[in-house]
Amino acid sequence: MRVRALLCVAVIAGVAASSAHAQARPLRPADAGLLARSPTVEEKVAQAVAKRLTRLSPAVRCGPLGIDVPAGMLVTGVTLLPLHGPADYFLLLPQTCNYLSWFRQDPTRYDPDTCTDDGCLQLAANAALALATVSHESYHVLGYRLEKQVECYGMQSIWFVATSLGASVAEGQHIAAFYWRTTYARRQQMTPTYWSAECRDGGKYDLRPASHGWPS
């Protein structure tokens, strides 16, 4: 639909141009305090999804990420990546956790294929970034370090995160395709370390080469 495509260009530019996911950083004393407290409802939502995706039991906390973020850049999550291996937890921005919780309450609200105005597409973009952040950080917990590989794997798992939060398979696929067309398409110029020419149907980072329903 042409009007939807035009709206995508206008609405997604600010999100896609400046968003990133995990950053390697050392353990902070503040992390211990976050992990010691009981998880909030939003954190439990994120933990449940990460557990299903990784088949591990990573802790997820919403709060300060503890990193220096360049001006104009939005970093939505961090995973500790020490030399001995990945940590068993990751941190998310509070707004990322909020979107996960809101998405679970009404997944249909965030289906970009039903949008006809820029407000709807902005909500869809924010939700898609939240879903992508959880899947991205989950692959870091699994031990993957290369950002372009992790981003590609995470994108291919957006549908899984969406369906884990109550979306239909079709809705999850719509969101993943939307992320691919908008946020990921801009990474080559805006955040090139998160982009790869091999992130495509049949490429090196294709998790399901026998299937051609890219990126789901």
Secondary structure by P-SEA (a helix, b strand, c coil): caaaaaaaaacccccccccccbbbbcccaaaaaaaaccccaaaaaaaaaaaaacccbbbbbbcccccccccccccccccccccccccccccccaaaaaaaaaaaaccccccccccccaaaaaaaaaaaaaaaaaaaaaaaaaccccaaaaaaaaaaaaaaaaaaacccaaaaaaaaaaaaaccccccccccccccccccccccccccccccccccc
